[in-house]
C-alpha cells in the first residue's frame, strides 16, 4: 500500500511540476513561431537537393533522432521517423524537419510484425536509407538479413558483428586482437566464478557489469573484492547472473572517463566527437583527446565496416587509453553537430573525406534544460549556482531551435506527461525521467 501511495504522489507531483513549467515553455515556443512567421519573407530559401533521399530513422522519441532529422532536412533530404507503439505521442514528429511518423511493433517482442511493417513503410514512402537508433540497432535479425528491401541502404553493422560489439566481453576481446588497450576482463555466467576468484594476485579491484544492457544496475560500481568474503558472496548472489544473462567482471582502472561517437563507412571514420563522460550523461562538450581519437580510428579501420560506434573510455594519468565498452549505435553526443552542414554527407557520401568531421569550433556545449532545472535542487552553495548559470549561458539546449520550436514544447508537455499518466494508470513508478531519450527509466 505504501508503495502504491508513493507511486501516485510521484506521478501526480511530477505532472504538477510540468504543469507549472508549461506556460513558460508556451511563451518561448509561441514567441519563436511568431518570429518565424515574421521572418518568412526574408528567410533563407528552401534547400533543393537534386540527389535528395528519403531517409527513415528509427527511434522517434530520442533527441539524437531529432538531431539527425534536422541535419538531413537542412541538406535537402526528406525524413520519416518511426518508434514502437508505446511512444506514439512522440513530440519530435511535430518537427518541421520531419515529413512523416509511423509506429511499429516492438521488434524485441514481434520481430516478424516489425519487419513486415517496415517493408510497408519503405514501399509507401519510397525509402532510400535507413538508420536504426538505440533499441532498433541491437535487434539481431534472422539470418543476419536487414529488415528492409535490398534497394534500401541499411546503415548498420550486420547481425553477427552487432552481437560482438554489443557484448562487453566479446568487444574487449576483439579490441585486444586489434592490438588496442582494454581492461582485464572475465565473462561471468555463475556467481561462484567470482566467489572463487583469486583476487590476491590482482593489482587492481574489479567491477561487475551486465552484458545485456541494464538501465538500473549499470550505475552500480561496487568494487570487488568487498571487505570480507561473505560480503563479496552476498553482493554477487544478489545479481541476476546466469548462462542466459551473462556479466563481465572488468578490471577497475582509475582515471578520467570519456565517451565518443564515430560514424563509419567501410572502415573510414567520417564523423567523430569526444566528450567527458558521467554516469547519467546529459551534458556534451567536445574535447580534443588525440590518444582517444587515435584508438577509435584504429578500431574503426581494423573493423572495416559501415555503421555507428559509441565508445566509453578511461584515460589514466600517463595518457594510456582503455576502452571499457562499445555501443554499436548513435550517441546523443551528436547533438553537438547541430550547426554542422556536413552531417548528411558523412552518412550518405561514398567519396572518402579529407578528415573525419568534428563539431565546429563555434559549436556550443549541449544540455537539456529540464534536466538542468531539476539539478537546481542539488545546489548547496553560491559557487555551484554560478557554475550552473555559466553552463546554461555558454551552452545550447539540445531540443530547442528557434526555427523548429514545437518539439521543445511537445516532448516536455505531451510525450512525457502521457507516459507518466500511463504509469499512473498502471500504478507503476520510475527511477527518473530522461528527456534526452524521451522516456521514463523504470
TILO-331385 format. One record per residue: x, z, y of N, C-alpha, C in turn. Coordinates in steps of 0.001 Angstrom, whole numbers, plus 500000, padded with zeros to 6 digits. Atoms other than C-alpha are relative to their C-alpha. Example, Ala and Ser with C-alpha at 12.3 -4.5 7.8 and 13.67 -1.06 7.14 Angstrom:
500890500000498810512300507800495500500900500000501200
499180499940498810513670507140498940499230500730501090
END
This chain:
500821500000498795500000500000500000500863500000501267
499111499938498828502808500908502438500648498645500261
499358501305499856504484497585501749499035498989500604
500998500921499468501262495696502459499734500257501479
500200499652498592500765497575505722501163499478500835
498818500504499289504344496708506730499921498494500183
500102501462499940503767493046505915499003499574501070
501015500329498999500607492967508051500550500205501408
499456499726498668502348494586511017501151499055500336
498879500921499763505440492389510594499497498645500468
500511501327499670503446489173510669499189500001501292
500803499934498776500941490213513334500871500285501221
499109499675498886503663491730515524500800498801500472
499233501193499641505700488540515398499118498976500690
500937500925499353502663486439516253499711500426501442
500217499500498630502064488669519307501197499657500886
498796500318499217505678488211520449500065498510500322
500001501437499744505399484445520062498918499623501013
501073500256499028502111484514521994500444500356501411
499475499609498681503881486319524859500932498918500539
499051501037499575506565483608524917499324498660500259
500672501299499938504028480778524667499813499464501422
500214500576498663503087480445528391501294499573500686
498715500363499398506766480391529444500504498682499417
499608501243500662507516477684526884499153498840500521
500911501032499498504455475749528064500413499503501383
499603500365498634505633475828531674501205499060499961
498786500817500108509049474426530698499667498607499460
500321501276500639507598471706528467499114499133500895
500881500767499119504815470657530854500746499477501226
499171500446498878507309470505533731500858498803499586
499168501102500502509565468279531621499175498733499820
500870501162500187506664465998530710499626499370501342
500323500515498657505712465695534390501196499256500590
498794500658499487509307464874535370500228498658499308
499842501252500744509470462249532627499023498943500489
501017500925499507506250460682533895500391499446501372
499625500422498654507527460601537488501238499107499984
498754500774500073510881459128536403499835498669499281
500203501221500799509359456365534276500356498706500727
499673501267499317509602453627536934501497499809500235
498560500068499695513281454483537484500863500310498779
499260499587501187514225455448533932500765498866499350
499216500988500739516543453713531506499068499101499195
500799500922500801515193450645529772500161500346498518
499969499718501430514390450944526063501098499175499336
498914500682500700517348450080523833499411499014498985
500429501022500963516741446830521966501194499650499121
498907500230500935518911446557518882499605498862499057
500353501133500867518850443144517148500200500308498516
499760499593501392520100444874513994499295501316499671
500737498751500180517534447661514137499644500243498534
500326499601501365516999449558510878498827500978500007
501022498984500212514087451577509573500627501130499192
499280498864500581515584454989508807499013501041499496
500806498921500556513979457576506521500886501238499853
499233498757500075515201461183506891499116501068499369
500753498956500694514066463952504530500430501371500487
499722498656499493513794467490505920499491500174501414
500550500080498635511481467173508939500015501322500743
500109498700499340511327470902509625501282500438500702
498683499508499579515047471185510463500505499341501278
499451500523498750516857470781513774500982498867499745
499029501063500275519570468666512159499300498662499741
500784501223500182516891466152511141499568499446501351
500390500414498647515622466078514724501183499371500724
498828500548499325519168465509515986500363498613499480
499739501324500567519742462629513586498973498986500489
501058500908499535516396461110514574500257499565501434
499726500323498600517317461285518263501195499059500113
498802500849499935520727459731517630499705498582499537
500357501338500480519315456837515602499060499295500975
500949500582499049516463456288518060500724499506501253
499253500374498793518893456207521009500790498714499801
499256501219500303520755453396519237499075498830499655
500942501096500196517579451335518878499417499875498613
500550500037501354516575452220515324498647500716499956
501322499391500193513155453290514026500103501081498923
499796498850500886512944456712512363498679500541499465
501105499342500684510473458100509832500550501279499386
499536498750500599510754461739508742498970500502498990
500883499460501035509335463489505686500361501446499694
499735498641500488509038467003504276498978500326498923
500945499594501033507309468830501456498711500489500653
501328499741499453503621469645501872499895501337500725
500023498681499346504294473282502843500292499882501489
499562500126498607505832472037506094499275498861500722
500805501022499322503028469679507152499904500231501507
500116499836498546502896471351510616501317499807500761
498695500214499355506461470234511445499862499641501473
500032500293498568506964470350515203500843498806500375
499106501114499683509682467705515047499320498641499896
500693501285500122507175464995514114499415499542501334
500530500353498681505995465093517738501097499506500956
498901500537499197509405463960518988499748498527500313
500153501420499669509369460649520856501061499141499325
499020500750500789512293459668518611499495499714498589
500545500132501350510074459801515525498804499057500004
501065501006500058507886456830514632498929500342498969
500975499660501013506144458410511652500416501212499202
499746498796500789505830461505509458499109499990498764
500752499901501247504754461984505834500368501294499279
499676498907500914504509464889503409500160499423498603
499710500450501363505806464527499863499933501211499063
499957498886500957505548466639496679501391500635499990
498722499294500095508274469269496294500774499440498804
499274500629501113510933467435494216500503500994498962
499551499001500971512037470699492590498878500399499048
501149499672500843508513471065491142499337498758499401
500656501236500448507241467495490814500876498810500388
499048501060499679510154465061490796499361498618499872
500631501301500205508084462181489433499058499660501162
500912500219498871505436462611492143500745499745501287
499163500174498801508133462897494801500552498574500065
499406501343500038509845459651493723498921498940500208
501100500953499854506530457838493457499547499908501461
500409499982498593505558458932496979501047499350500894
498922500624499218508960457918498361499954498485499901
500091501447500182508589454450496886498860499422500839
501148500475499218505177454091498542500324499995501490
499616499918498584506567455223501917501001498898500338
498968501025499773509585452912501613499387498613500108
500661501305499983507334449962500876499167499825501270
500881500084498838504848450721503657500788499885501301
499239499950498757507480451438506334501210499067500008
498883500951500123509997448815505112501340500695500287
498817499171499782512743451432504902501276499275499566
498685500586500301516360450235505001501033501045499588
498920499012500086518289453506504966499383501381499826
500567498689500297517590456961503519501072501084500036
499095498853499936519323460242504413499232501248499548
500626498739500402518273463314502397500741501175500630
499405498828499346518854466616504191499624501251499214
500225498690500606519194470124502694499445499907498583
500522499928501371516936470705499633499926498629499346
500172501342500552516413466975499214501323499410499521
498702500563500376520141466383498807500567500639498736
499469499348501193520595468726495844499131499752498782
500823500370501141517840467307493666500782499006499133
499201500837500891519554465780490638499077499006499292
500950500997500471517651462595489977500293499554498569
499868500435501387517000461443486429500910498782499888
499085501106500295519736459165485044500920499671501186
499128500230498856521588459507488350499540498913500930
500488501087499159519400456853489976499415500538501307
500615499592498737518445457129493672498480499917499903
501457499956500099514758457870494309499287498901500780
500600501066499212514167454642496268500387498634499429
499676501344500503514191450878495601501450499615500278
498592500399499901517546449126495214500377499444501372
499662500588498709517292447433498625500067501038501121
499864498913499029517269450832500386501350500674499785
498710499321500142520715452256501084499787501502499972
500157498563500213520850455824499796501288500675500437
498769499432499451523357457700501969500225501395499421
499779498730500675524283460357499479500822499763498743
499227500077501235526532461100496530499064499856498801
500831500122501193525312460302493032499731501381499406
500460498722500545523689462998490907501130500825499391
498917499262500666526780463917488872500953500622501012
499082499480498997529023464286491911499340501100500842
500725498976499249526348466240493786500034501331499255
499948498781500812526242468742490923501360500682500114
498646499450499921530016469180491099500240500645501362
499748499497498649530164469604494870499153501223500326
500900498895499696527209471981494961500277501227499138
499601498900500882528721474140492207501306500590500554
498836499405499331531138476552493907501246500001499110
498849499975500906533351476833490833500521498597499722
499583501382500276533381473114489977500660499376501226
499386500509498769534137472306493624501427500522500145
498665499417499868537082474722493663500987499331499043
499134500662500968538495473130490501500319498565500425
499779501370499520538044469641491994501008499985501138
499068499934498866539816470599495237501409500339499521
498682499637500530542634472194493267500662498787499339
499444501197500650543038468960491294500490498984501021
499544500875498919543484467155494644501243500562500705
498830499377499396546394469481495464499672500798501253
500440499263498814544354471431498047499832501479499684
500033498553500184544288475181498567498574500532499959
501285499311500156541283477191497329500288501396499449
499785498656500552540878480874496441499968499982498471
500053499807501442541444482010492875498547500268499607
501423499915500318538072481674491135499766500071498496
500402499906501396536353482550487860498486499795499911
501433500202500211532974481344486574499465501151499160
500565498823500646530801484296485567498593499692499487
501321500224500609527877483926483141499477501259499317
500390498741500631527779487524481850500638501146500794
499427498876499243528227490824483763501227500620499336
498875499401500713530635492001481051501331499326500352
498760500687499605533164489368482189500651500701501190
499482499299498824533517491267485466500377501432499634
499767498599500368533246494752483975501304500151499219
498788499935500836536073493981481523501208499307500628
498898500719499342538225492059484030501097500982500416
498857499149499640541726493496484605500392499759501456
499710500158498577541819493867488383501375500552500381
498718499360499660545105495831488220501114498983500224
498975501031499854547062492569488059499800499133501241
500347500850498859545450491126491198500491500602501323
499517499558498689546875491293494719498851500207500992
501127499930499075543515490832496446498742500452499276
501321499670500518539955492050495999499249498704499687
500841501147500322537204489734494735498573500227500503
501428499916499688533613488960495743499237499118499021
500860500786500883530719487622493683498997499212500823
500980500848499308528557484702494846499226499203498962
500827500795500895525660482991493147500356498521500150
499726501440499929526457479373492258498764499247500473
501211500544499363522811478311492794499787500704501341
500147499435498660522003478850496474499054501196499982
500792498775499927520699482376497111499962500440501458
500112499735498570519391482901500657500291501450500360
499864498586499702519475486683500431501360500539499579
498764499389500518522413487665498224501260499319500492
498795500687499497524760485119499832500679500815501100
499431499169498935525276487694502611500645501273499451
499427498801500618526375490401500147501464499748499662
498559500209500197530164490600500326500660501263499436
499433498820500651530703493711498190501304499627499311
498677500326500542534390493758497265500226500727498681
499726499484501340535432494239493666501499500093499756
500845498980500619536540496385492061499531501041501007
500468498879499178534499499211493566500918501198499763
499129498822500101535963502711493857500137500501498572
499944499563501394535102503522490251499480498895499092
500470500967500991534493501531487082498482500051499875
501447499841500120530964502930486941499275499302501144
500608500657498842530188501694490455500083498481499863
499850501440500226531564498262489600498967499509499007
500952500397501039529436498088486458498573500023500526
501362499878499473526309499271488288499682498855500952
500218501090499045526747496688491048499815498667499280
500044501288500683527411493775488716498718499862499178
501217500048500821524489494673486426498740499867500849
501160500150499115522176494663489474499775498546500408
500087501412499606522824490938489947499419499166498862
500623500841501035520856488214488105500976498971499429
498967500865500576523894486810486284499620499633498566
500307500459501352523260484694483185500573498602499799
499555501367500289524154481408481477499245499001500875
500820500910499202521272479736483341500181500238501497
499815499655498583522164481470486616501430500492500209
498590499587499927525988481456486797500426500411501410
499412499555498743528008483176489521501479499647500003
498566500199499882531539482748490809500625501285500527
499218498874499489533991485612491187501206499394500701
499013500707499187536230484474494004500887500992500745
499022499186499281539355485952495496499580500138501465
500358499772498599538565487561498862501266499891500849
498824500249499161541025486188501410499656500340501445
500274499642498600541025487934504809500497498906500929
499613501017499030541143485521507729498820499612500857
501058500477499119539079483615510241499182498931499281
500884500936500694536042481694508977499621498819500897
500396501229499301535222478116509956499047499204499103
500842500925500749532623475558508950500179498606500595
499805501383499537532828471764509185498885499097499474
500863501079500503530708468649508815500819498717499962
499361501313500117532001465296507571498965498982499544
500780501153500452530085462022507382500994499000499429
499005500829500690531933459880504833499383498713499476
500396501269500627531695456249503784501198499459499236
498937500512500884533799455081500826501322500723500239
498799499195499841536244457926501395500538500081501418
499570499945498601536576457361505151499191501058500742
500679499015499157535772460312507388499609499321501304
500462500749498832533606458657510060499475500922501112
500510499063499016532241461748511799500379501407499543
499463498695500402533708465256511854499859500988501147
499954498913499007533301468581513643500354501295499289
499562498721500548534593472110513138499596501117500962
500438498867499181533235475456514368500432501312499359
499859498658500546533924479127514000498701500349499292
501157499745500849531578480494511379499587501463500027
500511498642500149529451483570510736498981499994498873
500922499901501132527099484858508032498671499319500298
501265500637499616523972483758509922500318499074501158
499437500940499041525157480625511702498934499356500865
500929500641499070523094479732514778500668499710501346
499245500381498799525853479003517338501124499065499575
498974500985500372528119475979517251500785499559501227
499097500469498946531118475207519431501198499338499330
498932500743500651533637472556518453501366500598500329
498642499489499820537198473800517935500977499033499341
498961500879500536540414471932517264500877500806499049
499193499344501023541950473135513997500591498913499103
499411501147500715544314470385512756500150500214498493
499802499745501432545018472086509404498684499842499229
501307500104500653541306472252508609499560498542499936
500364501416499986540697468654509648500810499232498966
499149500673500987543633467546507506499500500279498586
500524499642501316542225469432504490498724499200499709
501283500691500186538731467947504972500196498502499806
499753501438500114540064464417505450500664499647498666
499314500217501282542328464718502397498975500016498850
501006499898501047539413465831500208499081498772500022
500907501147499849537150463082501585500637498721499478
499294501202500446539760460399500947500181499990498485
499817499911501454540508461631497416498682499767499269
501315500159500619536792461733496648499598498523499992
500226501439499923536406458136497844498556499563499947
501422500293500129532601458295498035499285500011501353
500837500037498800529756457944500542498992501153499965
500929498878499912527771460972501689500399500943501106
499708499004498977527940464119503769500569501254499344
499307498833500536530189467142503231500026501112501047
499908498829499130529847470600504757500883501022499299
499053499063500603532835472842504039499977501336500732
499728498689499416533333476572504605501455500337499705
498569499738500118536946477621505233500353501419500428
499312498805499501539107480700505617501402499565500389
498625500278499580542312480352507643500715501328500212
499250498749499898544886483123507258500998499912501149
499127499903498820547413484248509869501123498969500001
498886500955500028550173481900508667499524498552500132
500544501337499805547835478914509179499494499331498739
500469500584501260547109478262505491498469499983499968
501451500202500033543594476943504947499510500038498562
500636499940501313541416477810501948498533499603500145
501425500357500006538089476074501313499291500892498998
500674499067500894535641478581499853498741499401499364
501105500710500650532698476266499198499682498709500738
500412501278499422531170472853499849498504499838499793
501411500355500109527581471891500564499894498492500231
500030501462499859527015468147499939498770499525500774
501151500346499168524571467705502797500341500169501482
499816499938498559524147467583506556500156501440500470
499801498674499419525426470571508525499314500059501366
500670499840498701523499471945511517500965499868501171
499015500172498933526750471684513474499925498613500633
500116501326499388525874468013514076499169500041501284
500694499873498709523702469321516922500977499838501160
499004500174498933526968469195518904500203498533500371
499892501432499703526742465381518771498802499510500807
501242500346499292523591465469520936500203498921501053
499760500993498945525228463294523632501008498930499586
499013500985500478527452461098521442499289498697499633
500675501277500267526459457391521397500392499352498675
499488500677501197528351456625518175499477500520498678
500452499374501249526450458735515629499362498981499052
500690500974500860524231455912514330501001499094499291
499008500894500605527228453647513737500852500733498968
499233499221500972529061456475511947499313499986498640
500755500047501248526297456382509334499784498576499504
500426501339500408525306452721509338501135498986499941
498928500990499892528537450923510193500807499849498725
499189500292501190530610449263507482501472499777500354
498620500230499584533733448449509501500708501335500216
499264498740499803536439451184509468500143500343501477
499825499540498629536749453281512617501471500289500266
498616499688499634539993453781514507500308501465499693
499868498585500339539454457523514100498607500603499837
501278499341500257536729459907512993499369500484501307
500698499523498812534085460631515643499990501530500018
500137498573499789534158464143517060499110500231501215
500815499748498814531879465823519631500769499643501272
499358500385498746532592464541523138500600501211500709
499311498913499289534865466564525398499036500812500858
500952499279499155531893467454527614498788500516499216
501081499454500831529672468452524669499981501522500131
500130498550499842528350471966525226499732500661498646
500363499277501233528089474623522500498473500029499850
501447499998500220524632474573520912499535501353499460
500607498736500446522344477547520313498493499795499909
501462500024500101518679478294519540499465501151500849
500394499006499003517029480126522454499239501172499396
500801498903500549514547482119520382500844500942499142
499054499121500686517391483434518214500751500860501015
499239499272498982519305484403521342499140501088500655
500899498996499413516283486191522827499867501191499057
500106498919500966515937488184519617501259500862500012
498739499255499992519606489183519882500095500985501161
499987499059498879518842490970523137499819501437499519
500212498620500483517729493955521063501260500597499376
498734499502500551521291494214519709501003500352501090
499071499752498890522897494518523158500013501482500349
499855498570499743524262498003523839500864500311501215
499158499757498825526445497523526920499838498858501001
500079501024498962526609495620530200500933498837499686
499055501049500361529632493714528902499388499055498971
500664500836500996527640492494525897498932499121500648
501012500766499277524861491410528265500643498844500762
499277501056499277527366489463530384500403498869499046
499613501000500997528642487700527249498789499177499579
501223500671500406525064486860526213499567498987501071
500398500881498900524251485384529650500962498819500105
498994501065499905527515483408529695499791498965498881
500228500924501115526760481921526255498801499091500262
501185500794499676523338480778527464500327498967501081
499740500877498862524610479297530725500967498869499663
499004501026500304527525477397529191499604499118498816
500386500735501187525621476123526151498791499100500207
501187500858499991522768473769525275499052500434498884
501006499675501007519539474674523499499898498820499035
499872501065500998519634472723520239498740499153499842
501247500741500190515958471739520055499531499345501293
500575500470498734515118471294523730500761498822500607
499498501123499203515625467975525518498951499721501069
500952500285498918514064467294528914499230498721499716
500629501291500273513360463732527818499151500004498722
500722499914501274511863464908524497499623501468499738
500211498555500008510371468387525059499012500537498961
501071499490500859507448468587522612500476500776498767
499550499193501142509454469744519551500313501443500375
499658498641499570510626472772521555498747500876500066
501261499261499950507005473821522080499398500159498604
500774500014501233505608472888518693500725500589498795
499282499284501062508370474198516424499731501497500129
500114498557499771508107477644518014498564500509500026
501364499496499778504363477797518674498933499242499212
500926500643500932502791475648515950500545500125498583
499392499999501331505117475208512990500237501428499477
499664498645500448506433478800512771498767500910499942
501200499152500106503122480570513637499124499673498785
500814500345501161501297478619510916500650500476498699
499311499454501169503959479595508382499794501510499912
500224498550499971503572483228509483498566500328499588
501397499780500374499781483006509196499791499816498499
500104500211501442500170481652505673500555501199499245
499448498795500623502393484606504783499057501189500164
500961498916499762499864486969506359498826499880499027
501104500234500928497106485398504256500371500442498589
499546499650501347499187485938501117500584501412499919
499403498654499911500346489429502268501447499980499518
498594500170500385503939488283501934500900500189501209
499059499762498907506824489496504052501129498984500012
498853500884499902510033487767505061501179500788500566
498774499333499531513631488672505887500276499678501462
499783500417498614513991486643509077499367498632500219
500454501341499641512751483581510920501237499183500360
498890500895499677515214480703511004499429498810500761
500530501089499173514193478484513932500830498734499831
499136501154500255517155476211513184499475499210498804
500482500655501217515889475468509659498497499819499997
501446500176499879512262475723510750499202500664498900
500680499348501117511252478205508057500189501509500045
499841498567500169510831481838507087500888500225498801
499126499652501124513601483261504915499341501164499274
500778498989500741511698485170502235500854500681498937
END
